[in-house]
Amino acid sequence: MKEKFLSLVSWYRNSMKSKQAVKNLIVEQKYNIKSDARTMYIGELLAENGFLWTMFLFTLGFSNVLKFPELVYRHGGATFLCLYFFLSLFVIVPIYLLEAGIAQFYSKTAVTVYEIVPIFRGLGWTAMFINIFVLIPGSLQISWSCIYFFYSIFTNMPWTFCGNIPVGIVCYNLDHNLTFDNESVTFLSSSEVYFEIEIQGSRKRDNGAKYMMSDSLGAFNLKIFLGLGLVWSLTFIISYFILNNHFKYVSYICFCTGTCLILLTIRSIFLPGSLKGISMFISPDIDKTFTYSSLIDGLSYSMYSSSVTLATISVIGSQNIFNSNLLRDAQYLTIGNFAVGLLSGLMHFSALGFLSENTAEHIKSLERPGSITLTTYIEAVSQTIDGRLLTIMFTLMMIVFGTSSAGVGLASLVVCLIDNFPWLFKLSVLRKNLTSLVLCVMFWIFSLFFSIDGSFIYKSVITFQIEYITCPLMVIIEILIVHYIYGTRRFRSEMKMIHGYSFSFIWIISSNIFTPLLMIVLLSYNVLPNKTQKVSLWAKIFSNVITVMSFTPLIADASYLVFKNIELYKGFEIFFQSIKCLDIYGPYYKIHWLLDKEYRMKLIRNRKNPKFLETIRQTENLEVILQILRENMIIKKNRKREKKETLQKEHRKIFF
């Protein structure tokens, strides 16, 4: 092996005359170092921009379409857009680079990649638990879209007129023109009554009062039960495409849903009174933007909408090709996320302007906290000539958005299980798909709890806890692992092997200082006592139970490791005695030369040599490099022979 390595060194010195020579060599051979049996079984993003399309499919979910417009209006319009884009660029992009980068280098999913610091190896299971807590309540919102979709096709759209109205609520039809003077009476449109009582179940059917955490649950909702069954069936289909490497369908889905969103936005802009709503959406208000609550909401929403700390980014990164440009993809994802939120804001506020024009009600009375719901756009377009068609398009788009995101999340859970229990799957495609089906059935059974009236408040508490507390805490732990224990310098050198260049100090400073400080601010605002937050005792207990359940794998595994080594080490050595590389570098199998002293010295000497880095990041091990050398020599000989034969033919034509 040593002789082969020395021959390789001499080959570098004598044969590689320029950077272009290395590039030509790589292009000619078309080596894919991840095409082993394990990688092909788990799934590999071989398609061009496969990582980007899959991440788009996962992140562009319900929150971008529903929650983002309300946040923009509440916190200052155009000025909040600038603040949100800044936070996304300098907070979310570094987290993308951290989670996807370390997984792409090692080709390990979230369950196993954190073994780089053994005391935190249970963090991957915590990320999986958080993913489950997002998937199950999130399926409830998708089921609402399914109900509206089928009712808009086969019925007279029951939300357009008042039906069975409980005592204590005054209902008015969508086409009724009125103003509200009596504030002691609850006035709701027929759309709001249908949604909050028949679909969401947030109000009681007898008196119309809102459910509280201390109230007993109501009746079972059959429509939600059937809708959840359809949602998890579609989720299984999406996960099947992803697990079996049918990534071309992913790009088709992204393109179709994006086109549908653009068409709906254009149609909304041409509604009467839409300019009034758009002006309220984009009007800048610095006083609203530069507040503590604006920063907190912008931070929490940017993390939640980007789906960080959910194990999925690490899984997709582990399936990515080794030299994929993560920095470019992360920036594209941020811009795409922002663009979808902006389009949905224009769509919804155009609808609010139309409602204001149609009901002679001031638009500010329409724009109250929580008014941007699934019914906002449906209520507006139901009053137009093409209302049925627009409702079908909107609800179908929301179904595809939601189930696609859930399908990618479900597939990431299956890949994590494969990575941690390879002996259980044994490279069987049937077992892989069967596991996905079993998880779908299990999650459908668990989500049946949300088919009961009054259960929506529990979904709200879970979402708040994950968005404002669990995700920031996970980000802090990830930064501690990668940048402070594993080492920023080491991480940068590995990213340099992937990209051929190091990340600039802007991203390093943002990852090491700026992002963790903002996460601490976000945590302190929601954990410490706050007079502005009024949360019931039951909600606090339930939310704390969710947090403890999420971090139980991390705490249990760390405790096991400490007690296992308590006799061998003393003091803090127990916690940090095993900070080292993974023993095996995924499908790359670089253990024979990444852990070799001579190679490490060579890497240090050539850390600024683009020829060396360009070759290393494209090859697998010493044997593969020598194989490339041999095959390249054969190619050169064949080219010389072909050139000689061509010249001989030309000479014959000239003389004969």
C-alpha positions in Angstrom: 0.0 0.0 0.0 2.8 2.4 0.8 4.5 1.8 -2.6 1.2 2.4 -4.3 0.8 5.7 -2.4 4.3 6.8 -3.3 3.6 6.0 -7.0 0.4 8.0 -6.7 2.3 11.0 -5.3 4.8 10.9 -8.2 1.8 10.6 -10.6 0.4 13.8 -9.1 3.7 15.6 -9.5 4.4 14.5 -13.1 1.1 13.9 -14.8 -1.3 16.6 -13.4 -0.1 19.7 -15.2 -3.2 21.8 -14.8 -6.6 22.0 -13.1 -8.3 21.4 -16.4 -6.5 18.1 -16.9 -8.1 16.8 -13.6 -11.6 18.1 -14.7 -11.3 16.4 -18.1 -10.2 13.2 -16.4 -13.2 13.2 -14.1 -15.7 14.0 -16.9 -14.3 11.2 -19.1 -14.6 8.6 -16.4 -17.9 9.7 -14.9 -17.2 8.0 -11.6 -19.9 8.0 -9.0 -18.4 7.0 -5.7 -21.7 6.4 -3.9 -23.1 3.7 -6.2 -22.7 0.8 -3.9 -25.5 -1.6 -2.9 -26.3 0.2 0.3 -26.5 3.6 -1.3 -28.7 2.4 -4.2 -31.0 0.7 -1.7 -31.5 3.7 0.5 -31.8 6.1 -2.4 -29.4 8.5 -4.2 -30.1 11.9 -5.6 -28.4 11.2 -9.0 -30.7 13.5 -10.9 -29.5 17.0 -11.6 -30.6 19.3 -8.7 -32.2 16.3 -7.0 -31.4 17.7 -3.5 -32.9 21.1 -4.5 -36.2 19.7 -5.8 -36.7 17.3 -2.9 -36.0 20.0 -0.4 -38.4 22.3 -2.2 -41.1 19.6 -2.0 -40.5 19.2 1.7 -40.3 22.9 2.8 -43.1 24.4 0.7 -45.9 23.3 2.9 -49.0 24.8 4.6 -47.2 27.3 6.7 -45.8 29.3 3.8 -49.2 29.7 2.3 -51.3 30.4 5.4 -49.1 31.8 8.2 -46.6 33.9 6.4 -49.1 36.5 5.0 -50.5 37.2 8.5 -47.1 37.6 10.0 -46.0 40.1 7.3 -49.1 42.2 7.9 -49.0 42.0 11.7 -45.3 43.0 11.9 -45.0 45.9 9.4 -45.5 44.7 5.8 -42.5 45.5 3.5 -40.1 46.2 6.4 -40.8 42.8 8.0 -40.2 41.2 4.6 -36.7 42.7 4.6 -36.2 41.5 8.2 -37.5 38.0 7.4 -35.3 37.7 4.4 -32.2 38.8 6.4 -33.0 36.2 9.1 -33.5 33.5 6.6 -30.3 34.2 4.8 -28.0 34.6 7.8 -29.7 32.1 10.2 -31.4 29.4 8.2 -28.7 29.1 5.5 -25.9 28.3 8.0 -28.2 25.7 9.6 -28.8 24.1 6.2 -25.1 24.0 5.6 -24.5 22.4 9.0 -27.1 19.7 8.8 -26.8 18.8 5.2 -23.0 19.3 5.0 -22.0 16.9 7.7 -24.5 14.3 6.5 -23.3 14.7 2.9 -19.7 14.3 3.8 -20.2 11.1 5.9 -23.2 9.8 3.9 -24.9 9.2 7.3 -28.5 10.1 8.3 -29.4 12.1 11.4 -29.6 8.9 13.4 -26.0 8.0 13.0 -24.1 11.1 11.9 -24.0 12.6 15.4 -21.8 9.7 16.5 -19.0 12.1 15.7 -19.6 13.2 19.3 -20.8 10.0 21.0 -22.4 11.7 24.0 -24.9 13.3 21.6 -25.5 10.4 19.3 -29.2 10.2 20.5 -29.9 13.6 19.0 -30.8 11.9 15.7 -33.7 10.0 17.4 -34.8 13.3 19.0 -35.0 14.8 15.5 -37.1 11.8 14.4 -39.5 12.3 17.3 -39.8 16.0 16.4 -40.5 15.0 12.8 -43.3 12.7 14.0 -44.8 15.5 16.2 -44.9 17.7 13.1 -46.3 15.0 10.7 -49.2 13.8 12.8 -50.8 17.2 13.6 -49.9 18.5 10.2 -52.1 15.8 8.6 -55.1 17.4 10.2 -54.7 20.6 8.1 -54.4 18.6 4.9 -57.6 16.7 5.7 -59.4 20.0 5.8 -58.3 20.7 2.2 -59.5 17.2 1.2 -63.0 17.9 2.6 -63.3 21.3 0.9 -62.0 19.7 -2.4 -64.7 17.0 -2.5 -67.5 19.3 -1.3 -66.6 21.8 -4.0 -66.9 19.1 -6.6 -70.0 17.2 -5.6 -72.2 19.6 -3.5 -73.4 23.2 -3.5 -70.5 24.4 -1.3 -72.3 24.4 2.1 -70.0 27.2 3.5 -71.7 29.8 1.2 -75.0 29.8 3.2 -75.9 29.5 6.9 -77.1 26.1 8.0 -77.5 24.8 11.6 -76.3 27.7 13.7 -75.7 27.2 17.5 -77.0 29.6 20.1 -74.8 32.7 20.7 -73.7 33.1 17.1 -75.2 35.4 14.5 -74.5 34.0 11.0 -74.6 35.9 7.8 -74.3 34.6 4.2 -71.3 35.5 2.1 -73.3 37.7 -0.3 -74.9 39.7 2.6 -73.8 43.3 2.9 -73.7 44.5 6.5 -71.7 46.2 9.2 -71.3 45.1 12.9 -72.2 47.5 15.7 -73.0 45.2 18.6 -69.6 43.9 19.9 -71.3 41.7 22.6 -72.6 39.4 19.9 -70.4 37.0 17.9 -70.9 37.7 14.2 -69.5 35.0 11.9 -69.8 34.5 8.2 -71.3 31.2 6.9 -67.8 30.2 5.9 -66.4 30.8 9.3 -69.3 28.9 11.0 -68.8 25.9 8.7 -65.0 25.8 9.2 -64.8 26.4 12.9 -67.7 24.0 13.8 -68.0 21.4 11.1 -64.4 21.1 10.0 -61.9 22.5 12.6 -64.0 21.7 15.6 -62.7 24.7 17.6 -66.2 25.8 18.6 -68.9 23.8 20.5 -71.9 22.7 18.4 -74.5 23.6 21.1 -73.5 27.1 22.1 -70.8 28.2 19.7 -68.2 28.8 22.5 -64.6 28.1 21.8 -63.1 24.9 23.3 -60.5 25.4 26.1 -57.9 22.9 27.4 -59.9 22.3 30.5 -63.1 21.4 28.5 -64.0 17.9 27.7 -63.8 16.8 24.1 -66.8 16.8 21.8 -68.2 14.4 19.2 -66.3 12.3 16.6 -66.0 13.9 13.2 -66.5 11.4 10.4 -65.4 13.8 7.7 -62.0 14.4 9.4 -61.6 10.6 9.9 -62.1 9.9 6.1 -59.9 12.9 5.2 -57.1 11.7 7.3 -57.3 8.3 5.7 -57.0 9.9 2.2 -54.1 12.1 3.4 -52.0 9.2 4.7 -52.7 7.2 1.5 -51.4 10.0 -0.6 -48.4 10.4 1.8 -47.5 6.8 1.3 -47.6 7.2 -2.5 -45.2 10.2 -2.4 -42.9 8.3 0.0 -42.9 5.3 -2.4 -41.7 7.5 -5.3 -38.9 8.9 -3.1 -37.8 5.7 -1.6 -37.6 4.0 -5.0 -35.6 6.7 -6.6 -38.4 8.1 -8.9 -37.2 11.6 -8.4 -38.4 12.8 -11.8 -41.9 12.9 -10.3 -40.7 15.2 -7.6 -39.7 17.8 -10.1 -43.1 17.4 -11.9 -45.0 17.9 -8.6 -42.9 21.0 -7.7 -43.5 22.5 -11.2 -47.2 21.9 -11.2 -47.9 23.2 -7.7 -45.7 26.3 -8.4 -47.6 27.0 -11.6 -50.9 26.6 -9.8 -49.9 29.1 -7.1 -48.8 31.6 -9.8 -52.1 31.3 -11.7 -54.2 31.7 -8.5 -52.2 34.7 -7.5 -52.7 36.4 -10.9 -56.4 35.7 -10.8 -56.6 37.1 -7.2 -54.9 40.3 -8.2 -57.6 41.0 -10.8 -60.4 40.7 -8.2 -62.3 43.9 -7.5 -60.8 45.7 -4.5 -57.6 43.6 -4.5 -55.4 46.6 -4.6 -56.7 47.7 -1.3 -55.6 44.5 0.3 -52.3 44.4 -1.4 -51.5 47.9 -0.2 -52.1 46.8 3.4 -49.9 43.8 2.8 -46.8 45.6 1.5 -47.2 49.0 3.3 -44.1 49.5 5.4 -44.4 50.2 9.1 -41.1 50.5 10.9 -42.7 50.8 14.4 -44.2 47.4 14.0 -41.2 45.7 12.6 -38.5 46.8 15.0 -40.0 45.2 18.1 -39.1 42.2 20.2 -42.2 40.2 19.2 -41.5 40.8 15.5 -37.9 39.4 15.9 -39.2 36.4 17.9 -42.0 35.6 15.3 -39.6 36.1 12.4 -37.0 33.7 13.9 -39.4 31.0 14.9 -41.3 31.0 11.7 -38.2 31.0 9.5 -37.0 27.9 11.3 -40.4 26.2 11.2 -41.1 26.9 7.6 -37.6 25.8 6.6 -38.1 22.5 8.4 -34.7 22.5 10.1 -34.0 20.0 13.0 -36.5 17.5 11.6 -33.9 14.9 10.5 -35.1 15.3 6.9 -32.4 17.7 5.8 -29.7 15.4 7.0 -31.3 12.4 5.3 -31.6 14.2 1.9 -28.0 15.5 2.4 -26.8 11.9 3.0 -28.3 10.9 -0.3 -26.7 13.8 -2.2 -23.8 13.4 -4.5 -20.5 14.1 -2.8 -19.5 17.3 -4.7 -23.0 18.9 -4.7 -22.9 22.7 -4.1 -24.7 23.0 -0.8 -24.2 26.7 -0.5 -25.9 27.4 -3.8 -28.8 25.0 -3.0 -29.3 26.5 0.5 -29.5 30.0 -1.0 -31.9 28.9 -3.7 -34.1 27.2 -1.1 -34.2 30.4 1.0 -35.2 32.5 -2.0 -37.8 30.0 -3.1 -39.3 29.8 0.4 -39.5 33.6 0.4 -41.0 33.8 -3.0 -43.8 31.3 -2.2 -44.6 33.2 1.0 -44.8 36.5 -1.0 -47.0 35.0 -3.7 -49.4 33.5 -1.1 -49.5 36.9 0.7 -50.5 38.6 -2.5 -53.1 35.9 -3.1 -54.7 36.1 0.4 -54.6 39.9 0.8 -56.1 40.3 -2.7 -58.9 38.1 -1.4 -59.3 40.2 1.8 -59.5 43.3 -0.3 -62.2 41.7 -2.4 -64.2 40.7 0.7 -63.9 44.2 2.0 -65.3 45.5 -1.3 -68.0 43.0 -1.5 -69.3 43.3 2.1 -68.7 47.0 2.6 -66.7 46.2 5.7 -63.4 47.9 6.5 -60.5 45.6 5.7 -58.9 46.2 9.1 -61.9 44.5 10.7 -61.3 41.5 8.5 -57.6 41.3 9.2 -57.6 40.1 12.9 -55.2 37.6 14.5 -55.8 34.2 13.0 -58.0 35.4 10.1 -55.6 34.0 7.5 -56.9 30.5 7.5 -57.7 27.9 4.9 -61.1 29.5 4.4 -59.9 33.1 3.7 -59.3 32.5 0.0 -62.1 30.0 -0.3 -64.6 32.5 1.2 -63.5 35.2 -1.3 -63.5 33.1 -4.5 -66.8 31.4 -3.7 -68.5 34.7 -4.4 -67.0 34.9 -8.0 -68.4 33.5 -11.2 -65.6 30.9 -11.4 -65.6 30.3 -7.7 -66.0 26.5 -7.9 -63.1 26.1 -10.3 -60.8 28.4 -8.2 -61.8 26.5 -5.0 -60.9 23.2 -6.6 -57.6 24.5 -7.8 -56.7 26.1 -4.4 -57.7 23.0 -2.3 -55.9 20.6 -4.7 -52.8 22.8 -4.5 -52.9 22.7 -0.7 -53.4 18.9 -0.7 -50.4 18.4 -3.0 -48.3 20.9 -0.9 -49.2 19.1 2.3 -49.0 15.4 1.2 -45.7 16.0 -0.6 -44.1 17.5 2.4 -45.4 14.7 4.6 -44.3 12.1 2.0 -40.7 13.4 2.1 -40.8 13.5 5.9 -42.1 9.9 6.1 -39.4 8.7 3.6 -36.7 10.3 5.8 -38.0 8.3 8.8 -37.7 5.1 6.8 -34.2 5.9 5.6 -33.2 6.6 9.2 -34.5 3.2 10.3 -32.6 1.6 7.4 -29.4 3.4 8.3 -29.7 2.3 12.0 -31.0 -1.2 11.5 -29.5 -2.5 8.2 -29.7 -6.1 9.4 -33.5 -5.8 9.7 -34.0 -4.7 6.0 -31.3 -6.7 4.3 -31.5 -4.6 1.1 -35.1 -5.8 0.6 -37.3 -3.4 -1.4 -40.4 -5.1 -0.1 -39.4 -4.5 3.5 -38.6 -0.9 2.8 -42.0 -0.2 1.3 -43.7 -2.3 3.9 -42.1 -0.2 6.6 -43.4 3.0 5.0 -46.9 1.5 4.8 -46.8 0.4 8.5 -45.7 3.9 9.6 -48.6 5.4 7.5 -51.1 3.2 9.2 -49.7 3.9 12.7 -49.7 7.6 12.1 -53.2 7.5 10.8 -54.3 5.7 14.0 -52.5 8.3 16.1 -54.0 11.2 14.2 -57.5 9.9 14.8 -57.4 11.8 18.0 -57.7 15.0 16.0 -61.0 13.7 14.5 -62.7 14.6 17.8 -64.2 18.1 18.2 -62.1 20.3 20.5 -58.8 18.5 19.8 -57.6 21.3 17.6 -56.3 23.2 20.6 -53.8 20.4 21.3 -52.6 20.6 17.8 -52.0 24.4 18.3 -50.0 23.7 21.5 -47.8 21.1 19.9 -47.1 23.4 17.0 -46.2 26.3 19.3 -43.9 24.2 21.5 -42.0 22.8 18.5 -41.8 26.2 16.7 -40.7 28.3 19.7 -38.9 26.0 22.1 -37.9 22.6 20.7 -36.5 23.7 17.3 -34.3 26.5 18.8 -33.0 24.2 21.5 -32.1 21.6 18.8 -30.3 24.3 16.8 -28.2 25.2 19.8 -27.2 21.6 20.4 -26.3 21.0 16.8 -24.1 24.1 16.7 -22.5 23.0 20.0 -21.7 19.6 18.4 -20.4 20.6 15.0 -18.8 24.0 15.6 -17.6 23.9 19.2 -16.8 20.2 19.9 -16.2 18.6 16.5 -14.5 21.8 15.4 -15.2 24.6 13.0 -11.8 24.2 11.3 -12.4 20.6 10.8 -15.9 21.2 9.4 -14.5 23.8 7.0 -11.8 21.5 5.7 -14.4 18.8 5.0 -16.6 21.2 3.2 -13.6 22.3 1.2 -13.1 18.7 0.1 -16.7 18.7 -1.1 -16.8 22.1 -2.8 -13.2 22.7 -3.6 -13.3 25.9 -1.6 -14.0 26.9 2.0 -17.0 28.7 3.3 -16.4 32.4 3.8 -16.1 33.8 7.3 -19.5 35.4 7.0 -21.2 32.0 7.3 -18.7 30.8 9.9 -19.4 33.9 12.1 -23.1 33.6 11.6 -23.0 29.9 12.6 -20.8 30.3 15.6 -22.0 33.5 17.1 -25.0 35.2 15.4 -27.3 32.1 15.1 -26.8 30.7 18.6 -27.3 34.1 20.2 -30.6 34.6 18.4 -31.7 31.1 19.5 -30.9 31.9 23.1 -33.0 35.1 22.8 -35.9 33.1 21.3 -35.7 30.5 24.0 -35.5 33.0 26.8 -38.5 34.9 25.5 -40.7 31.7 25.6 -39.3 29.9 28.6 -38.9 32.7 31.1 -42.0 34.2 32.7 -43.6 36.7 30.4 -46.5 39.0 31.2 -47.6 39.3 27.6 -48.1 35.6 27.2 -51.3 34.2 28.7 -51.1 30.4 28.7 -53.3 28.1 30.7 -51.8 25.7 33.2 -53.0 22.7 31.2 -51.3 24.0 28.0 -48.0 24.5 29.9 -48.2 20.9 31.3 -49.0 19.4 27.9 -46.3 21.4 26.1 -43.6 20.4 28.6 -44.6 16.8 28.2 -44.1 17.1 24.4 -40.6 18.6 25.0 -39.6 15.9 27.4 -40.8 13.1 25.1 -38.8 14.7 22.2 -35.5 14.8 24.1 -36.0 11.5 25.9 -33.8 9.5 23.4 -30.9 12.0 23.7 -31.1 12.0 27.5 -31.4 8.2 27.8 -28.5 7.5 25.4 -26.2 10.1 27.0 -27.0 8.6 30.5 -26.3 5.1 29.3 -22.9 6.2 27.8 -21.9 8.0 31.0 -22.8 5.1 33.3 -21.0 2.7 30.9 -17.7 4.6 31.1 -18.0 5.9 34.7 -15.3 3.4 35.9 -12.8 4.2 33.1 -12.9 8.0 33.2 -13.1 10.7 35.8 -14.7 14.2 35.8 -15.5 15.7 32.4 -13.4 13.1 30.6 -16.6 10.9 30.8 -18.4 13.3 28.5 -15.8 14.3 25.9 -13.4 11.4 25.8 -14.6 10.1 22.4 -14.6 13.2 20.2 -13.3 11.6 17.0 -14.2 10.8 13.4 -16.6 8.2 12.5 -14.8 4.9 11.9 -16.3 4.4 8.5 -17.1 7.2 6.1 -20.3 5.9 4.7 -20.1 4.6 1.1 -16.8 6.5 0.6 -14.8 4.1 2.8 -12.0 6.7 3.3 -10.8 5.1 6.5 -7.6 3.8 4.9 -6.3 7.1 3.9 -8.3 9.8 5.8 -7.0 8.3 9.1 -3.5 7.7 7.6 -0.9 10.1 9.0 0.9 10.5 5.7 -2.3 11.4 3.9 -3.3 14.0 6.6 0.1 15.6 6.2 -0.3 15.6 2.4 -3.8 17.2 2.9 -2.3 19.9 5.0 0.5 20.6 2.5 -2.0 20.7 -0.4 -5.0 22.4 1.3 -4.7 25.3 -1.1 -3.9 23.2 -4.2 -7.0 23.1 -6.4 -5.7 20.2 -8.4 -5.4 18.0 -5.4 -8.7 19.0 -3.9 -10.5 18.6 -7.2 -9.3 15.0 -7.5 -9.8 14.0 -3.9 -13.4 15.2 -3.7 -14.3 13.1 -6.8 -12.6 9.8 -5.9 -13.1 7.1 -3.4 -9.9 5.5 -2.2 -6.4 4.8 -3.4 -7.4 1.8 -5.5 -10.0 3.8 -7.4 -7.4 6.6 -8.0 -5.0 4.0 -9.4 -7.8 2.5 -11.5 -8.5 5.9 -12.9 -4.9 6.3 -13.8 -4.7 3.0 -15.6 -8.0 3.6 -17.5 -6.9 7.1 -18.4 -3.6 5.7 -19.8 -5.7 3.3 -21.9 -7.9 6.1 -23.1 -4.9 8.1 -24.1 -3.5 5.2 -26.0 -6.8 4.6 -27.8 -7.0 8.3 -28.7 -3.5 8.2 -30.1 -4.3 5.1 -32.2 -7.5 6.7 -33.5 -5.7 9.9 -34.3 -3.0 7.9 -36.2 -5.6 5.9 -38.1 -7.4 9.1 -39.0 -4.2 10.7 -40.3 -3.4 7.6 -42.4 -6.9 7.7 -44.0 -6.5 11.4 -44.8 -3.1 10.7 -46.4 -4.5 8.0 -48.5 -7.2 10.3 -49.8 -4.7 12.9 -50.7 -2.3 10.6 -52.5 -4.7 8.2 -54.0 
